[in-house]
Amino acid sequence: MGRSHNRLDPDLIYSLYTGGFKSQLVRIALLIDVFTPLAHGPLDIPSLAKMCSCDEDGIGILLDYLTSLGLLVKEKARYRLTPIAEAFLVKDKKTYAGGWLLMETDPEFWKHVHDRIKGKVVSYEDVPWFQDAMLESYRESRIAQSLEMWRLAGFVPGLQSRLRILDLGSGCAIKSFALAQEDSNIQVTCVDSKEVLEIAQDLAKRMHIESQVVFHPDDILHYDFENESYEAVLLGQITDYFKREQNKKLFRHIYNTLVTGGTLIVDAPMPKDVSEESIALVSMLTWSLSGGRAYSFSDYEKWLSDIGFRQIKRLGDDLLYATK
């Protein structure tokens, strides 16, 4: 076969499906629930096959695969959980996140995406956002990343006599808590669903900042904003779930709730090229869930300037800053 600059590359086609193997096999392991029996101690293949009502050969191969992923350890002829699997994949654990993984890998979810694209009305129920928030609350790397985000926005621990932060759609609130942990003059108000805020409360206790935090369970699109009550408002990874008009209305409320000179920080995907794979995927998923998408910096800049915000600056690929 002669060389050609236009030759076909079948590897691209192979790559379109092979990346899904891991997630589907982990899904099978969760559905079988191989992790919960192992919480009581190591087991061999025959014992676990009997407890999970599985074929011995099949579950043995699955256990070896889970071992290769770092979820199990094989010692002699028995398997035991790694600490991360014990924390997040055992059903009766407070930190169980299997529901989130099952939702993300559920073929029914992708059928919903298909139906949305076809123009059908789709209802998503029981999305376990709290499990996503819980996983985020244990990501130690988020602390340094969050402090860098605040530094870029001009907030350095110890320089403020008082700083009131409104964290909207806070999730576990690790971004705001990272700064509050460094400065006792910082007060954080978290707004999210009741289940998600229970995760944030747990994180506040672990970070020993409970006295600096107030929790308001609410939908941020219907939250009762107080005028001129905060020096900073954080919107972290949430605006891409909202439609354009919803974002515009939300930004007007935020403008009013900020004191003069107050700061808005938006942490969200802001594509320079909407065809970039990761950005296109974000847009597809958020649109199918709620009608949102990844908006460009120029979108945000126009919405904010029309409301009256000034000094609107892009601080990074996923970060912007604006002042009242």
N, C-alpha and C positions, 0 to 999 in steps of 0.2 A: 504493500500500500504506500503510495507516494505521500510526501509531506504536503500539507495544505494549511494555510493560515485560517481557513474556514472549516477545518475538520470538526466532526462531531465528537463530543466528550461524554460518554455514557456515565462517567463518575458523577457528574452533576445530577443525573437522574437517580443513581443509587443513593446519593446523599439526601434526597428528598424524603426518604422513608427510614433509613437506617438510624437516624438520630432519635427516633421514637421508640426503639427497642427497650432502652433502659427504663424509661418512664412506665411503659406498659408492663414490664416484668415486676417492677416495684409495686405497681397497682395490683397485680395478681397476688403478690406476697401479702399486701394489706387486706385484700378480700379473703384470702385464706386465713389471715391473721396468724402468721408464723411467729410474730414477735412477742405477743402477749404470753404464750406458754413459757418462752425462754426467760421471762422476767423473774421466774422462780428458780432459775439455775440452768446450767448447761444440760443439753439433751442430745441423744444420738438420733440418727435418722429414723429407725423403726419407731421409737417413742414419739417423736414429733409427727411422723406420718399418721400414727394412730390417733393422736390428739387432734389433728387437723383433718382427719378423714381423707388422706391423700395417698396416692401411689408412692411407694418408697423410692423408686428410681427417679420419678419426676421431682419429688420434693428434695431429694438429695442433690440433683443438678441445680435446682433453684437456690438451695442453701449455699452451694459453692459460688453461684453467681452473686448472691448477696454478700458473701465474704469478699469477693473481688471488689465490691463497691465500698468496703469499709464499714458495712453495717453489722456484720457478724465476724467472729473469730473462731477458727476451727482448731481445736486442740485434741490431738489423737483422733478419736472417732466421734467427738462431741462438738457441738456448736454453742457459743454463748454470744450475748449481745455486746456490742461496743457501747460505750457511754452515751454516744449521740443517739443510737437507736433506742437505748433504754429510756432516754429522756423524751424523745419525740414520737416514737412509733409504737409504744405500748398503750393499749386502749384505756386502761383505768388510771393513767397518769394525768395529772393536772396539765402537764405540758404537751399532751398528745396533739400532734399536727397531722395525723393521717387523714382526717377529713378534708383538709385543704389539698393534700396530694391527690386524694381520690376525685375531688371535684375538678382539679386541673387536668386530670388524665381521663376523665369520663367521656366516652364517645358521645354520650347524650349532649354534653356541653357543645361539642363541635357540630352536632346536628342542629342545635339552637342557632349557632353562628350561620350555618347553611340556610336555615329558615329565615333569619333576619335579612340576609343578602337577597333572598327571594321575595322579600317584602312582607313576610308574615309577622304578626304580632307575637312576641315571645316574652314570657315571664320567667325571670330567674328568681328562684326561691331558695332560702336557706344557704346562701353563700357564707361559708364560715370565715368571714373576714377576721374574726378574733384570733383564729389560729395563725393566720398570716402575721398579725400584729405580735402574737406571742413569739413566733420565730424571729421576727425582727428585733424583739427586745433582748435577745441573747446574742446578737451580732456585735461583738466587742469592737470590731473595726468601725462601726457606726459612730462611736464616741469621737475618735480623732477626725473622722470625715465631717461630723457635725460641727465641731469646734472650728474647723477650717472654713466651713460655710459661714458661720457667724463672723469670723475674722474678716473674710472677704466683704461682708456686708457692713463692716465697721464696728462690730461689737466685740470688745475685749473684756474678759472677766476682770472685775475689780475697778473698772473705770467709771461705772455708773453708780450714782447714789441711790437710784431706784430704776428698775426696768420691769415693766409689766408686759408680758408676752401673751398674745392670744394665739393658740395653736389650733387651727381649724382643720377638722378631719385628721386629728392628731395621730391616730393609730396608737402605738405604744408610747409615743411622744419622746422617743429617745433623742431626737434632734434638739428639742427644747431642754430636756432634762440634762443633756451633756453640758449646756451652758449654765443652767441653774446649779448644778453640782459644784461648779467652779466659783460661784458667787452667791452668797446668801441674800444679797439685795435683789435678786431676780425672783419674780413671782410669775408663775405660768398658769394660764387657764386653758384647759383642754376641752375640746368639743368633739364628740364622736358618739357612736352608739353605746348603749349601756354595756353590752358584752365586751366591746373593744376597750372601753374605759376601765373595766375590771383588770385587764392586762396592764394598762398604764398605771393603775394604782399599785399593782404588784411590783412593777418596775420602780416606781417612786420609793417604795419601801426598801427595795434592794439597794437603791442608790442613796438612801437616807435623806430624802428631800421632801417627805410627805408634807411638812409644814409650809412648803413653798408652792404647793400645787392645789388648784381648785378644779373640780371635774363637773362638767355640764353635759349629761347625756342628751343629745339632740341631733337632728338633721341640720347640717350647717346651712342648707338652702332655706331653712325656715327658722333659723336661730334668731332670738330677740337681741339684736346688737345694742349695746349702750354707747351713746355718743361720747367721743373724746375720752376714752377710758384706757387706751393702751399706747405704749411707746413703740411696740412692734407687733406685727401680725405675720404669722407663718402659714403658708399654704404648701404643704408638702405632698407631692405625688397624688394630687386629687383633681386639679383643674382639667386634666385630660379626660376625666370621666363625665364632665359637664358639657352641655351644649353651649354654643356661643352666647345666646341670650342669658342663660343661667350664669355664666361667668361674668358677663357685664353687670348684671344685677348684684352679684356677690361682691364685685369690686367696688360698687357704689356704697354698699353697706360697710365695707372695710375702710373706705375713705372716711366715712363719717365716724367710725369707731376709733380711728387713730387721732392722737393729739397732733397739733400743728408741729411739723417737723418729724412726725412719726414715720416709721419705716415698714414697708411691705416687702416680704421676701417670698418669692414663688420658686419652688423647687419642682420642676416638671420637665418632661422631655420637650425640647424646642428644636425641631429639625431644621437643618439648613437644606437638607435634601429629603423630601417626603418619601422618596422611593428607597431610601436606605432600609435594609431588611429589618433591623431592630425597631426602627421608628414605624415602619409600615405595619409590623406585627402589633405594636402598642395601639396604633390607631384602629386596627381591625378588632382587637379584643375589647377596647373601651367603647368603641362604637356599638358593637354587638350587645354589650352589657347595658349601656345607658345612653347611647347616642352621642357620646363625646368623641374626641380624637386628639392626637398630638398636634398642638398649635405652634405656629412659628413665633419667634421673638417679635417680629413685626406685628403679628396679631395682638399680642399682649401690649406692645408699645402703643398701638392705636387705641385700644380699649382704655388703657390707663390714662393716657394723655387727654382723651376726650372727657374723662371724669374730673381731671384736674391734678393728677399726680405729676410730679416733676422729677428730674434727675433719674430718669428711667435708664438703667444700665444693665447690660448682660454681663454677668460675672463669671460665667462658665457655660458649658454646653447645656446644662440643665438648671441654670440658676439666673434669676434676675432680681434686681433691687429697684425700689422706687420710693420716693418720699412724698409726704403730704405738704 
